[in-house]
Amino acid sequence: MLLKNASILYGKELTFISSTNLKVSDEIFKKIKPDLRSNSNEDSIDCEGLIIIPGLINSHTHIGDSIAKDVLLNSNVEAKIHPIIGAKQKILKESKPSHLANFMKNTCISMIRNGTTTFIDFREGGLDGILLLKKVLSSLPIRSIILGRLEYYQDHKQIRNNISIPNSKRAELDDLLKNCDGLGISGPNENSNSTLKFYSRIQKIKAIHSEETIQSSNLSKRTMNKTETQRALLLKPHFLVHMTYASKRDLHQVAKKTRGIVICPRANSVLAEGIPNAEKMINAGCNIAIGTDNVMINSPDMFREMDYLWKVTMGLNRKRIAPKQILKMATVNAGKLLQKNIGVIEIDKYADCVFIDKHAIDLEPMHNPYASIVHRANESTIRAVMIGGKIVHGKI
């Protein structure tokens, strides 16, 4: 396939190129230059008037709770989503798998329509939860990274006594890891140091929630006299999620020891738990990606997430932040976080991209493509979505 006369955001710096051609074959970008010509046996599509951006990557979701949208809206965070006592856990356990599957499928379709081509899901429910999500995804083109979790949580006494994970759960973990891409741990406050160190030996992707709330942050200090982040790093995670209340010192350690942080500003706001300080993370040298978190409390729309983050960050800090920097969090930075060939329009990268109509009523005139995409683009401005070189939504 040859895509002609397209504006694109190219490479790791999302450099704007006003017009070029792209050859797509075998799921990847094969060539990118203005003088390419199509072969007689390949499709040629004129992309005049379109800007092609990398497919958006939603770096933190819990789509299993799609069935519980806006339940207990005014309850606190523990009442809603605590991994042991939260309403979410009760709903997931009591819902029919077929009902859960139906709403998870709807969420994936919604993400595709809004330009998300890859998502990372922290999947609850043990092996059964993973297999259910994989069944849902078998009929959908969206890319996924499934981070499973044992339904095993330790109490404060076990954590203080440094009780390790029991042998029965170790065997269960082996089966779980054969069916997913890695581990998505609930947090340090549900795991002893010994358990976190045991998990650290796993070679697949490891990620963990940390410092999401002031309550969880203080609990870690009271229980173990350590910050949540200090304990989370015992996992040797590839990345951490939230870090809303992380200290400057901890952020510097995270920058040195991990691939980065996934922040979820709208979800944190809905829970009335504060706003992650992206500027402080950037200054500490952290690689930042963005996620929309629980569908129960937040829509899985990355355009809304970028728009909110850009504006609330400037509003809180009274300092300008470049919209390109926000867009990189949803594309380039997420690809770096996963160390996969996604999030970038370059030769030999997966041809995952979004075709945006530059002349859409909400965008024209497009004086600054980064600002237009971050805070004006939406589902109505998307002409098509491509994953692995195939148009999976819309048409050109």
BALOBA-1460 file (C-alpha; in Angstrom, 3 decimals):
// residues 396
<rec num="1" residu="m" x="0.000" y="0.000" z="0.000"/>
<rec num="2" residu="l" x="1.211" y="3.484" z="-0.878"/>
<rec num="3" residu="l" x="-0.074" y="6.467" z="1.121"/>
<rec num="4" residu="k" x="0.497" y="9.582" z="-0.979"/>
<rec num="5" residu="n" x="0.632" y="13.310" z="-0.264"/>
<rec num="6" residu="a" x="0.199" y="12.961" z="3.493"/>
<rec num="7" residu="s" x="1.256" y="15.310" z="6.230"/>
<rec num="8" residu="i" x="2.858" y="13.273" z="9.013"/>
<rec num="9" residu="l" x="4.386" y="13.566" z="12.475"/>
<rec num="10" residu="y" x="7.637" y="11.725" z="11.878"/>
<rec num="11" residu="g" x="10.060" y="9.968" z="14.188"/>
<rec num="12" residu="k" x="10.763" y="10.174" z="17.888"/>
<rec num="13" residu="e" x="10.488" y="13.975" z="17.885"/>
<rec num="14" residu="l" x="7.176" y="13.949" z="15.990"/>
<rec num="15" residu="t" x="8.676" y="16.233" z="13.363"/>
<rec num="16" residu="f" x="5.983" y="17.780" z="11.180"/>
<rec num="17" residu="i" x="6.429" y="16.984" z="7.470"/>
<rec num="18" residu="s" x="3.905" y="18.805" z="5.333"/>
<rec num="19" residu="s" x="3.791" y="16.287" z="2.473"/>
<rec num="20" residu="t" x="5.377" y="12.901" z="1.863"/>
<rec num="21" residu="n" x="4.609" y="9.336" z="0.765"/>
<rec num="22" residu="l" x="4.654" y="6.197" z="2.882"/>
<rec num="23" residu="k" x="4.938" y="2.610" z="1.696"/>
<rec num="24" residu="v" x="3.325" y="0.046" z="3.982"/>
<rec num="25" residu="s" x="3.941" y="-3.689" z="3.641"/>
<rec num="26" residu="d" x="3.994" y="-6.711" z="5.964"/>
<rec num="27" residu="e" x="2.473" y="-4.638" z="8.803"/>
<rec num="28" residu="i" x="5.292" y="-2.071" z="8.883"/>
<rec num="29" residu="f" x="6.401" y="1.196" z="7.301"/>
<rec num="30" residu="k" x="8.825" y="0.108" z="4.585"/>
<rec num="31" residu="k" x="9.731" y="3.476" z="3.064"/>
<rec num="32" residu="i" x="8.978" y="7.114" z="3.841"/>
<rec num="33" residu="k" x="9.956" y="9.741" z="1.273"/>
<rec num="34" residu="p" x="8.196" y="12.145" z="-1.103"/>
<rec num="35" residu="d" x="9.199" y="10.576" z="-4.433"/>
<rec num="36" residu="l" x="7.882" y="7.053" z="-3.885"/>
<rec num="37" residu="r" x="5.823" y="5.520" z="-6.687"/>
<rec num="38" residu="s" x="3.297" y="2.709" z="-6.413"/>
<rec num="39" residu="n" x="3.696" y="-0.658" z="-8.039"/>
<rec num="40" residu="s" x="1.018" y="-1.824" z="-10.451"/>
<rec num="41" residu="n" x="-0.134" y="-4.512" z="-7.985"/>
<rec num="42" residu="e" x="-0.474" y="-2.369" z="-4.860"/>
<rec num="43" residu="d" x="-3.132" y="-0.002" z="-3.586"/>
<rec num="44" residu="s" x="-2.400" y="3.701" z="-3.799"/>
<rec num="45" residu="i" x="-4.339" y="6.085" z="-1.557"/>
<rec num="46" residu="d" x="-4.269" y="9.866" z="-1.861"/>
<rec num="47" residu="c" x="-4.008" y="11.371" z="1.637"/>
<rec num="48" residu="e" x="-4.155" y="15.021" z="0.596"/>
<rec num="49" residu="g" x="-5.762" y="16.998" z="3.417"/>
<rec num="50" residu="l" x="-4.892" y="14.408" z="6.076"/>
<rec num="51" residu="i" x="-2.292" y="14.412" z="8.825"/>
<rec num="52" residu="i" x="-1.081" y="10.980" z="9.908"/>
<rec num="53" residu="i" x="-0.019" y="10.623" z="13.533"/>
<rec num="54" residu="p" x="1.267" y="7.552" z="15.402"/>
<rec num="55" residu="g" x="-1.451" y="5.339" z="16.858"/>
<rec num="56" residu="l" x="-2.242" y="6.381" z="20.413"/>
<rec num="57" residu="i" x="-1.128" y="4.072" z="23.228"/>
<rec num="58" residu="n" x="-3.273" y="3.881" z="26.347"/>
<rec num="59" residu="s" x="-0.644" y="2.821" z="28.859"/>
<rec num="60" residu="h" x="-2.886" y="1.969" z="31.801"/>
<rec num="61" residu="t" x="-6.388" y="0.529" z="31.748"/>
<rec num="62" residu="h" x="-8.659" y="-1.724" z="33.749"/>
<rec num="63" residu="i" x="-11.267" y="-2.553" z="31.121"/>
<rec num="64" residu="g" x="-12.736" y="-5.421" z="33.140"/>
<rec num="65" residu="d" x="-14.765" y="-2.921" z="35.150"/>
<rec num="66" residu="s" x="-16.465" y="-1.519" z="32.035"/>
<rec num="67" residu="i" x="-19.625" y="-3.122" z="33.379"/>
<rec num="68" residu="a" x="-19.655" y="-0.772" z="36.401"/>
<rec num="69" residu="k" x="-19.516" y="2.678" z="34.818"/>
<rec num="70" residu="d" x="-20.091" y="5.445" z="37.398"/>
<rec num="71" residu="v" x="-21.101" y="3.091" z="40.212"/>
<rec num="72" residu="l" x="-20.714" y="4.641" z="43.684"/>
<rec num="73" residu="l" x="-19.808" y="7.946" z="42.085"/>
<rec num="74" residu="n" x="-19.406" y="9.843" z="45.365"/>
<rec num="75" residu="s" x="-17.580" y="7.122" z="47.318"/>
<rec num="76" residu="n" x="-13.911" y="7.312" z="48.242"/>
<rec num="77" residu="v" x="-11.172" y="5.472" z="46.399"/>
<rec num="78" residu="e" x="-11.062" y="2.458" z="48.741"/>
<rec num="79" residu="a" x="-14.824" y="1.953" z="48.596"/>
<rec num="80" residu="k" x="-14.640" y="1.966" z="44.798"/>
<rec num="81" residu="i" x="-11.487" y="0.186" z="43.684"/>
<rec num="82" residu="h" x="-9.548" y="-1.235" z="46.638"/>
<rec num="83" residu="p" x="-8.249" y="-4.651" z="45.476"/>
<rec num="84" residu="i" x="-9.728" y="-6.438" z="48.504"/>
<rec num="85" residu="i" x="-12.683" y="-4.463" z="49.902"/>
<rec num="86" residu="g" x="-13.687" y="-2.283" z="46.944"/>
<rec num="87" residu="a" x="-17.088" y="-2.462" z="45.244"/>
<rec num="88" residu="k" x="-15.328" y="-3.139" z="41.958"/>
<rec num="89" residu="q" x="-14.045" y="-6.513" z="43.202"/>
<rec num="90" residu="k" x="-17.506" y="-7.566" z="44.329"/>
<rec num="91" residu="i" x="-19.016" y="-6.557" z="40.988"/>
<rec num="92" residu="l" x="-16.369" y="-8.448" z="39.009"/>
<rec num="93" residu="k" x="-16.849" y="-11.605" z="41.063"/>
<rec num="94" residu="e" x="-20.656" y="-11.521" z="40.869"/>
<rec num="95" residu="s" x="-21.000" y="-10.625" z="37.172"/>
<rec num="96" residu="k" x="-21.465" y="-13.268" z="34.505"/>
<rec num="97" residu="p" x="-18.336" y="-13.681" z="32.354"/>
<rec num="98" residu="s" x="-20.440" y="-13.185" z="29.216"/>
<rec num="99" residu="h" x="-21.640" y="-9.806" z="30.514"/>
<rec num="100" residu="l" x="-18.107" y="-8.734" z="31.424"/>
<rec num="101" residu="a" x="-16.894" y="-9.809" z="27.990"/>
<rec num="102" residu="n" x="-19.571" y="-7.815" z="26.211"/>
<rec num="103" residu="f" x="-18.669" y="-4.566" z="27.934"/>
<rec num="104" residu="m" x="-14.924" y="-5.153" z="27.571"/>
<rec num="105" residu="k" x="-15.476" y="-5.605" z="23.831"/>
<rec num="106" residu="n" x="-17.415" y="-2.329" z="23.693"/>
<rec num="107" residu="t" x="-14.545" y="-0.548" z="25.438"/>
<rec num="108" residu="c" x="-12.024" y="-1.894" z="22.918"/>
<rec num="109" residu="i" x="-14.225" y="-0.728" z="20.033"/>
<rec num="110" residu="s" x="-14.492" y="2.697" z="21.670"/>
<rec num="111" residu="m" x="-10.706" y="2.915" z="21.993"/>
<rec num="112" residu="i" x="-10.183" y="2.038" z="18.332"/>
<rec num="113" residu="r" x="-12.698" y="4.668" z="17.214"/>
<rec num="114" residu="n" x="-10.837" y="7.235" z="19.298"/>
<rec num="115" residu="g" x="-7.448" y="6.437" z="17.765"/>
<rec num="116" residu="t" x="-6.017" y="4.032" z="20.344"/>
<rec num="117" residu="t" x="-4.114" y="1.239" z="18.636"/>
<rec num="118" residu="t" x="-2.485" y="-0.360" z="21.720"/>
<rec num="119" residu="f" x="-3.535" y="-0.563" z="25.360"/>
<rec num="120" residu="i" x="-1.917" y="-1.970" z="28.509"/>
<rec num="121" residu="d" x="-4.393" y="-3.650" z="30.830"/>
<rec num="122" residu="f" x="-3.921" y="-4.516" z="34.490"/>
<rec num="123" residu="r" x="-6.182" y="-7.570" z="34.436"/>
<rec num="124" residu="e" x="-7.785" y="-8.782" z="37.626"/>
<rec num="125" residu="g" x="-9.353" y="-12.196" z="38.151"/>
<rec num="126" residu="g" x="-6.260" y="-14.374" z="37.940"/>
<rec num="127" residu="l" x="-5.927" y="-16.805" z="35.039"/>
<rec num="128" residu="d" x="-9.684" y="-16.820" z="34.372"/>
<rec num="129" residu="g" x="-9.650" y="-13.038" z="34.000"/>
<rec num="130" residu="i" x="-6.778" y="-13.182" z="31.537"/>
<rec num="131" residu="l" x="-8.382" y="-15.896" z="29.422"/>
<rec num="132" residu="l" x="-11.652" y="-13.982" z="29.294"/>
<rec num="133" residu="l" x="-9.909" y="-10.851" z="28.004"/>
<rec num="134" residu="k" x="-7.935" y="-12.862" z="25.448"/>
<rec num="135" residu="k" x="-11.184" y="-14.362" z="24.187"/>
<rec num="136" residu="v" x="-12.609" y="-10.854" z="23.761"/>
<rec num="137" residu="l" x="-9.507" y="-9.681" z="21.909"/>
<rec num="138" residu="s" x="-9.444" y="-12.658" z="19.536"/>
<rec num="139" residu="s" x="-12.042" y="-10.954" z="17.332"/>
<rec num="140" residu="l" x="-10.613" y="-7.413" z="17.556"/>
<rec num="141" residu="p" x="-7.632" y="-5.803" z="15.767"/>
<rec num="142" residu="i" x="-6.401" y="-3.630" z="18.665"/>
<rec num="143" residu="r" x="-2.982" y="-4.431" z="20.125"/>
<rec num="144" residu="s" x="-2.892" y="-5.332" z="23.808"/>
<rec num="145" residu="i" x="-0.415" y="-5.854" z="26.597"/>
<rec num="146" residu="i" x="-2.089" y="-7.953" z="29.304"/>
<rec num="147" residu="l" x="-0.525" y="-7.735" z="32.749"/>
<rec num="148" residu="g" x="-2.054" y="-10.415" z="34.934"/>
<rec num="149" residu="r" x="-2.312" y="-10.643" z="38.689"/>
<rec num="150" residu="l" x="-2.680" y="-13.345" z="41.296"/>
<rec num="151" residu="e" x="-5.722" y="-12.872" z="43.495"/>
<rec num="152" residu="y" x="-3.412" y="-12.921" z="46.510"/>
<rec num="153" residu="y" x="-3.065" y="-9.964" z="48.846"/>
<rec num="154" residu="q" x="-1.182" y="-9.831" z="52.140"/>
<rec num="155" residu="d" x="-2.338" y="-7.996" z="55.254"/>
<rec num="156" residu="h" x="-0.272" y="-5.582" z="57.340"/>
<rec num="157" residu="k" x="0.816" y="-8.277" z="59.802"/>
<rec num="158" residu="q" x="2.113" y="-10.503" z="57.007"/>
<rec num="159" residu="i" x="3.909" y="-7.542" z="55.467"/>
<rec num="160" residu="r" x="5.566" y="-6.542" z="58.757"/>
<rec num="161" residu="n" x="6.626" y="-10.177" z="59.328"/>
<rec num="162" residu="n" x="7.882" y="-10.375" z="55.734"/>
<rec num="163" residu="i" x="5.873" y="-13.488" z="54.907"/>
<rec num="164" residu="s" x="6.693" y="-14.817" z="51.459"/>
<rec num="165" residu="i" x="4.262" y="-15.980" z="48.807"/>
<rec num="166" residu="p" x="3.068" y="-19.568" z="49.508"/>
<rec num="167" residu="n" x="4.111" y="-22.454" z="47.264"/>
<rec num="168" residu="s" x="0.552" y="-23.022" z="46.065"/>
<rec num="169" residu="k" x="0.449" y="-19.482" z="44.685"/>
<rec num="170" residu="r" x="3.861" y="-19.885" z="43.051"/>
<rec num="171" residu="a" x="2.522" y="-22.774" z="40.971"/>
<rec num="172" residu="e" x="-0.543" y="-20.710" z="40.109"/>
<rec num="173" residu="l" x="1.723" y="-17.866" z="39.025"/>
<rec num="174" residu="d" x="3.543" y="-20.109" z="36.552"/>
<rec num="175" residu="d" x="0.271" y="-20.946" z="34.799"/>
<rec num="176" residu="l" x="-0.784" y="-17.304" z="34.812"/>
<rec num="177" residu="l" x="2.433" y="-16.050" z="33.224"/>
<rec num="178" residu="k" x="2.180" y="-18.557" z="30.374"/>
<rec num="179" residu="n" x="-0.982" y="-16.775" z="29.264"/>
<rec num="180" residu="c" x="-0.138" y="-13.070" z="29.578"/>
<rec num="181" residu="d" x="2.572" y="-10.505" z="28.896"/>
<rec num="182" residu="g" x="3.624" y="-9.932" z="32.493"/>
<rec num="183" residu="l" x="2.521" y="-8.801" z="35.950"/>
<rec num="184" residu="g" x="0.434" y="-5.801" z="36.977"/>
<rec num="185" residu="i" x="0.775" y="-5.601" z="40.769"/>
<rec num="186" residu="s" x="-1.871" y="-3.801" z="42.847"/>
<rec num="187" residu="g" x="0.689" y="-2.045" z="45.064"/>
<rec num="188" residu="p" x="3.350" y="-2.371" z="47.777"/>
<rec num="189" residu="n" x="0.761" y="-2.115" z="50.564"/>
<rec num="190" residu="e" x="-0.655" y="-5.531" z="49.645"/>
<rec num="191" residu="n" x="2.709" y="-7.319" z="49.318"/>
<rec num="192" residu="s" x="5.612" y="-8.037" z="51.660"/>
<rec num="193" residu="n" x="9.193" y="-7.249" z="50.727"/>
<rec num="194" residu="s" x="9.814" y="-10.965" z="50.287"/>
<rec num="195" residu="t" x="6.884" y="-11.292" z="47.884"/>
<rec num="196" residu="l" x="7.956" y="-8.267" z="45.859"/>
<rec num="197" residu="k" x="11.492" y="-9.653" z="45.602"/>
<rec num="198" residu="f" x="10.095" y="-13.010" z="44.487"/>
<rec num="199" residu="y" x="8.100" y="-11.296" z="41.743"/>
<rec num="200" residu="s" x="11.220" y="-9.330" z="40.726"/>
<rec num="201" residu="r" x="12.791" y="-12.497" z="39.286"/>
<rec num="202" residu="i" x="10.104" y="-12.722" z="36.615"/>
<rec num="203" residu="q" x="11.522" y="-11.901" z="33.193"/>
<rec num="204" residu="k" x="8.320" y="-10.610" z="31.615"/>
<rec num="205" residu="i" x="7.010" y="-7.057" z="31.956"/>
<rec num="206" residu="k" x="6.451" y="-5.986" z="35.555"/>
<rec num="207" residu="a" x="4.499" y="-2.903" z="36.626"/>
<rec num="208" residu="i" x="3.009" y="-1.678" z="39.889"/>
<rec num="209" residu="h" x="0.714" y="1.036" z="41.236"/>
<rec num="210" residu="s" x="2.462" y="3.399" z="43.636"/>
<rec num="211" residu="e" x="1.783" y="6.669" z="45.476"/>
<rec num="212" residu="e" x="-1.708" y="7.053" z="44.016"/>
<rec num="213" residu="t" x="-3.208" y="8.507" z="47.195"/>
<rec num="214" residu="i" x="-1.913" y="10.335" z="50.249"/>
<rec num="215" residu="q" x="-3.521" y="7.605" z="52.364"/>
<rec num="216" residu="s" x="-1.606" y="4.793" z="50.643"/>
<rec num="217" residu="s" x="1.582" y="6.831" z="50.792"/>
<rec num="218" residu="n" x="1.239" y="7.365" z="54.537"/>
<rec num="219" residu="l" x="0.252" y="3.729" z="55.127"/>
<rec num="220" residu="s" x="3.523" y="2.518" z="53.640"/>
<rec num="221" residu="k" x="5.509" y="4.795" z="55.926"/>
<rec num="222" residu="r" x="3.556" y="3.678" z="59.002"/>
<rec num="223" residu="t" x="3.760" y="-0.017" z="58.156"/>
<rec num="224" residu="m" x="7.359" y="-0.330" z="56.960"/>
<rec num="225" residu="n" x="8.954" y="3.089" z="57.506"/>
<rec num="226" residu="k" x="9.561" y="3.276" z="53.757"/>
<rec num="227" residu="t" x="7.880" y="5.182" z="50.967"/>
<rec num="228" residu="e" x="5.633" y="3.254" z="48.615"/>
<rec num="229" residu="t" x="8.081" y="3.907" z="45.816"/>
<rec num="230" residu="q" x="11.062" y="2.590" z="47.784"/>
<rec num="231" residu="r" x="9.149" y="-0.630" z="48.345"/>
<rec num="232" residu="a" x="7.738" y="-0.733" z="44.803"/>
<rec num="233" residu="l" x="11.277" y="-0.668" z="43.415"/>
<rec num="234" residu="l" x="11.947" y="-4.008" z="45.157"/>
<rec num="235" residu="l" x="9.855" y="-5.478" z="42.337"/>
<rec num="236" residu="k" x="12.402" y="-4.171" z="39.817"/>
<rec num="237" residu="p" x="9.454" y="-2.893" z="37.791"/>
<rec num="238" residu="h" x="9.732" y="-1.817" z="34.200"/>
<rec num="239" residu="f" x="7.370" y="1.021" z="35.024"/>
<rec num="240" residu="l" x="5.200" y="2.429" z="37.808"/>
<rec num="241" residu="v" x="1.668" y="3.785" z="37.649"/>
<rec num="242" residu="h" x="0.304" y="7.031" z="39.190"/>
<rec num="243" residu="m" x="3.101" y="8.424" z="41.425"/>
<rec num="244" residu="t" x="0.813" y="11.315" z="42.343"/>
<rec num="245" residu="y" x="2.469" y="11.783" z="45.751"/>
<rec num="246" residu="a" x="6.009" y="10.700" z="44.916"/>
<rec num="247" residu="s" x="8.872" y="12.730" z="46.367"/>
<rec num="248" residu="k" x="11.536" y="14.373" z="44.242"/>
<rec num="249" residu="r" x="14.093" y="11.919" z="45.628"/>
<rec num="250" residu="d" x="11.949" y="8.918" z="44.686"/>
<rec num="251" residu="l" x="11.346" y="10.300" z="41.205"/>
<rec num="252" residu="h" x="15.087" y="10.511" z="40.599"/>
<rec num="253" residu="q" x="15.420" y="6.858" z="41.651"/>
<rec num="254" residu="v" x="12.601" y="5.872" z="39.317"/>
<rec num="255" residu="a" x="14.293" y="7.725" z="36.449"/>
<rec num="256" residu="k" x="17.463" y="5.701" z="37.058"/>
<rec num="257" residu="k" x="15.950" y="2.284" z="37.695"/>
<rec num="258" residu="t" x="12.872" y="1.979" z="35.470"/>
<rec num="259" residu="r" x="11.618" y="2.725" z="31.965"/>
<rec num="260" residu="g" x="9.215" y="5.324" z="33.291"/>
<rec num="261" residu="i" x="5.902" y="6.286" z="34.858"/>
<rec num="262" residu="v" x="2.333" y="6.081" z="33.596"/>
<rec num="263" residu="i" x="0.146" y="8.901" z="34.912"/>
<rec num="264" residu="c" x="-3.656" y="8.936" z="34.886"/>
<rec num="265" residu="p" x="-4.687" y="12.542" z="35.618"/>
<rec num="266" residu="r" x="-8.404" y="12.338" z="34.847"/>
<rec num="267" residu="a" x="-8.900" y="9.176" z="36.927"/>
<rec num="268" residu="n" x="-7.012" y="10.713" z="39.859"/>
<rec num="269" residu="s" x="-9.220" y="13.776" z="39.582"/>
<rec num="270" residu="v" x="-12.460" y="11.778" z="39.482"/>
<rec num="271" residu="l" x="-11.351" y="10.037" z="42.681"/>
<rec num="272" residu="a" x="-10.556" y="13.440" z="44.255"/>
<rec num="273" residu="e" x="-7.014" y="12.242" z="44.902"/>
<rec num="274" residu="g" x="-4.966" y="15.041" z="43.360"/>
<rec num="275" residu="i" x="-3.134" y="15.677" z="40.097"/>
<rec num="276" residu="p" x="0.183" y="13.998" z="39.192"/>
<rec num="277" residu="n" x="2.945" y="16.580" z="38.837"/>
<rec num="278" residu="a" x="4.167" y="15.891" z="35.296"/>
<rec num="279" residu="e" x="6.567" y="18.826" z="35.353"/>
<rec num="280" residu="k" x="8.309" y="17.510" z="38.477"/>
<rec num="281" residu="m" x="8.606" y="14.071" z="36.858"/>
<rec num="282" residu="i" x="10.052" y="15.539" z="33.661"/>
<rec num="283" residu="n" x="12.582" y="17.585" z="35.652"/>
<rec num="284" residu="a" x="13.650" y="14.403" z="37.468"/>
<rec num="285" residu="g" x="14.363" y="12.768" z="34.108"/>
<rec num="286" residu="c" x="11.408" y="10.374" z="34.078"/>
<rec num="287" residu="n" x="9.919" y="9.012" z="30.873"/>
<rec num="288" residu="i" x="6.175" y="9.696" z="31.138"/>
<rec num="289" residu="a" x="3.326" y="7.906" z="29.414"/>
<rec num="290" residu="i" x="-0.428" y="8.374" z="29.854"/>
<rec num="291" residu="g" x="-3.279" y="6.030" z="30.737"/>
<rec num="292" residu="t" x="-7.004" y="6.408" z="31.334"/>
<rec num="293" residu="d" x="-7.187" y="3.831" z="34.179"/>
<rec num="294" residu="n" x="-10.483" y="2.268" z="35.325"/>
<rec num="295" residu="v" x="-13.332" y="2.433" z="32.817"/>
<rec num="296" residu="m" x="-15.553" y="2.289" z="35.904"/>
<rec num="297" residu="i" x="-14.601" y="5.894" z="36.681"/>
<rec num="298" residu="n" x="-13.227" y="7.295" z="33.423"/>
<rec num="299" residu="s" x="-13.723" y="7.047" z="29.655"/>
<rec num="300" residu="p" x="-10.893" y="5.356" z="27.695"/>
<rec num="301" residu="d" x="-10.451" y="8.402" z="25.435"/>
<rec num="302" residu="m" x="-6.817" y="9.453" z="24.964"/>
<rec num="303" residu="f" x="-7.714" y="12.744" z="23.275"/>
<rec num="304" residu="r" x="-9.617" y="13.801" z="26.385"/>
<rec num="305" residu="e" x="-6.716" y="12.617" z="28.549"/>
<rec num="306" residu="m" x="-4.161" y="14.672" z="26.613"/>
<rec num="307" residu="d" x="-6.375" y="17.745" z="26.598"/>
<rec num="308" residu="y" x="-6.960" y="17.547" z="30.350"/>
<rec num="309" residu="l" x="-3.306" y="16.900" z="31.213"/>
<rec num="310" residu="w" x="-2.038" y="19.755" z="29.042"/>
<rec num="311" residu="k" x="-4.387" y="22.308" z="30.546"/>
<rec num="312" residu="v" x="-4.415" y="21.205" z="34.179"/>
<rec num="313" residu="t" x="-0.602" y="21.031" z="34.263"/>
<rec num="314" residu="m" x="-0.322" y="24.622" z="33.069"/>
<rec num="315" residu="g" x="-3.122" y="25.711" z="35.374"/>
<rec num="316" residu="l" x="-1.491" y="24.199" z="38.449"/>
<rec num="317" residu="n" x="2.103" y="25.199" z="37.736"/>
<rec num="318" residu="r" x="1.397" y="28.458" z="35.873"/>
<rec num="319" residu="k" x="4.048" y="27.435" z="33.370"/>
<rec num="320" residu="r" x="3.690" y="26.583" z="29.697"/>
<rec num="321" residu="i" x="4.239" y="23.012" z="28.591"/>
<rec num="322" residu="a" x="4.566" y="22.198" z="24.905"/>
<rec num="323" residu="p" x="1.621" y="20.247" z="23.451"/>
<rec num="324" residu="k" x="4.143" y="18.161" z="21.523"/>
<rec num="325" residu="q" x="5.455" y="16.929" z="24.869"/>
<rec num="326" residu="i" x="1.979" y="15.757" z="25.843"/>
<rec num="327" residu="l" x="1.462" y="14.042" z="22.476"/>
<rec num="328" residu="k" x="4.778" y="12.212" z="22.909"/>
<rec num="329" residu="m" x="3.478" y="10.792" z="26.197"/>
<rec num="330" residu="a" x="0.625" y="9.148" z="24.300"/>
<rec num="331" residu="t" x="2.836" y="7.794" z="21.502"/>
<rec num="332" residu="v" x="6.642" y="7.873" z="21.493"/>
<rec num="333" residu="n" x="7.172" y="7.652" z="25.257"/>
<rec num="334" residu="a" x="4.776" y="4.720" z="25.563"/>
<rec num="335" residu="g" x="6.638" y="2.828" z="22.845"/>
<rec num="336" residu="k" x="9.848" y="3.456" z="24.782"/>
<rec num="337" residu="l" x="8.180" y="2.248" z="27.980"/>
<rec num="338" residu="l" x="7.272" y="-1.060" z="26.328"/>
<rec num="339" residu="q" x="10.396" y="-1.284" z="24.138"/>
<rec num="340" residu="k" x="8.237" y="-2.283" z="21.196"/>
<rec num="341" residu="n" x="8.121" y="-1.033" z="17.605"/>
<rec num="342" residu="i" x="5.038" y="1.122" z="18.146"/>
<rec num="343" residu="g" x="4.279" y="4.776" z="18.871"/>
<rec num="344" residu="v" x="6.467" y="6.140" z="16.072"/>
<rec num="345" residu="i" x="6.131" y="6.670" z="12.333"/>
<rec num="346" residu="e" x="9.507" y="5.418" z="11.121"/>
<rec num="347" residu="i" x="10.843" y="2.771" z="8.759"/>
<rec num="348" residu="d" x="10.557" y="-0.757" z="10.245"/>
<rec num="349" residu="k" x="8.042" y="0.337" z="12.893"/>
<rec num="350" residu="y" x="4.543" y="-1.119" z="12.951"/>
<rec num="351" residu="a" x="2.161" y="0.783" z="10.690"/>
<rec num="352" residu="d" x="-0.167" y="1.800" z="13.520"/>
<rec num="353" residu="c" x="-1.486" y="5.287" z="12.867"/>
<rec num="354" residu="v" x="-4.427" y="7.669" z="12.910"/>
<rec num="355" residu="f" x="-5.568" y="9.662" z="9.861"/>
<rec num="356" residu="i" x="-6.879" y="13.054" z="10.978"/>
<rec num="357" residu="d" x="-8.784" y="15.414" z="8.716"/>
<rec num="358" residu="k" x="-6.910" y="18.725" z="8.741"/>
<rec num="359" residu="h" x="-10.014" y="20.432" z="7.346"/>
<rec num="360" residu="a" x="-12.376" y="19.137" z="10.033"/>
<rec num="361" residu="i" x="-14.580" y="21.909" z="11.368"/>
<rec num="362" residu="d" x="-12.986" y="21.682" z="14.823"/>
<rec num="363" residu="l" x="-9.415" y="21.829" z="13.493"/>
<rec num="364" residu="e" x="-9.298" y="24.186" z="10.518"/>
<rec num="365" residu="p" x="-7.236" y="26.310" z="10.247"/>
<rec num="366" residu="m" x="-4.515" y="24.119" z="11.769"/>
<rec num="367" residu="h" x="-1.802" y="26.622" z="12.671"/>
<rec num="368" residu="n" x="-0.125" y="24.344" z="15.242"/>
<rec num="369" residu="p" x="-0.635" y="20.620" z="14.543"/>
<rec num="370" residu="y" x="0.439" y="19.568" z="18.052"/>
<rec num="371" residu="a" x="-1.960" y="21.903" z="19.825"/>
<rec num="372" residu="s" x="-4.746" y="20.998" z="17.397"/>
<rec num="373" residu="i" x="-4.319" y="17.286" z="18.059"/>
<rec num="374" residu="v" x="-3.875" y="17.577" z="21.824"/>
<rec num="375" residu="h" x="-6.804" y="19.835" z="22.648"/>
<rec num="376" residu="r" x="-9.101" y="20.017" z="19.607"/>
<rec num="377" residu="a" x="-9.041" y="16.598" z="17.935"/>
<rec num="378" residu="n" x="-11.710" y="14.043" z="18.783"/>
<rec num="379" residu="e" x="-13.486" y="11.049" z="17.298"/>
<rec num="380" residu="s" x="-15.263" y="13.231" z="14.711"/>
<rec num="381" residu="t" x="-11.941" y="14.502" z="13.309"/>
<rec num="382" residu="i" x="-10.600" y="10.989" z="12.685"/>
<rec num="383" residu="r" x="-10.984" y="9.812" z="9.103"/>
<rec num="384" residu="a" x="-9.480" y="6.358" z="9.675"/>
<rec num="385" residu="v" x="-7.419" y="4.207" z="12.032"/>
<rec num="386" residu="m" x="-4.739" y="1.783" z="10.832"/>
<rec num="387" residu="i" x="-3.251" y="-1.099" z="12.836"/>
<rec num="388" residu="g" x="-0.523" y="-3.266" z="11.341"/>
<rec num="389" residu="g" x="-0.993" y="-1.748" z="7.901"/>
<rec num="390" residu="k" x="-4.743" y="-2.422" z="7.742"/>
<rec num="391" residu="i" x="-7.552" y="0.098" z="8.008"/>
<rec num="392" residu="v" x="-9.564" y="-1.120" z="11.005"/>
<rec num="393" residu="h" x="-11.889" y="1.839" z="11.381"/>
<rec num="394" residu="g" x="-13.218" y="4.425" z="8.932"/>
<rec num="395" residu="k" x="-12.005" y="4.861" z="5.373"/>
<rec num="396" residu="i" x="-9.761" y="7.153" z="3.354"/>
